[in-house]
């Protein structure tokens, strides 16, 4: 059963998410989505400023200012919707390509456009319980892990400047929220 404070209810109405200053990890707070399109929760150190980004149905994410600006981010990309105008996304849906091939193309194009530093992708590296994850290491020291869920949604957890031990702990805390959770949230707000 979800027990929401009045402040959490206000956050849900205005932001489609809420943040609790406590979590199962000592010294960490926990972000909870209230948007069924972004059905996840993740723990981060302290009680940082955060923003839930809802650009469109394909690209949703949350960023956290832990030490600086947007040190940690969780983003998702819906390949079923992306496939409408991206042939490689369509190939992934049909099982003819995989998410690593997509990430390699994305990183190559981002580097060529001057948007990111060089990136190296290691398959089957990183750890999120129940998923095969892949790791992207950037020349500037940043990193991210990513994985594809059964609904063809790619999830990315970015590290933009925090230490590796903290990043591993954050990534390991990632979890999906149940349908029942969203039903209960809807009834409480």
Buried (B, 14 or more C-beta within 10 A) or exposed (E): EBEBEEEBBEBBEEBBBBBBEEBEBEEBBBBBBBBBEBBBBBBBBEEBEBBBEBEEEBBBBBBBBBBEEBBBBBBBBBBBBBBEEBEBBBBBBEEEBBBBBBBBEBBEEBBEEEEBBEBEBEEEEBEBEEBBBBBBBBEEEBBBBBBBEEEBBBBBBBBBBBEEEBBBBBBBBBBEBEEEBBEBBEEBE
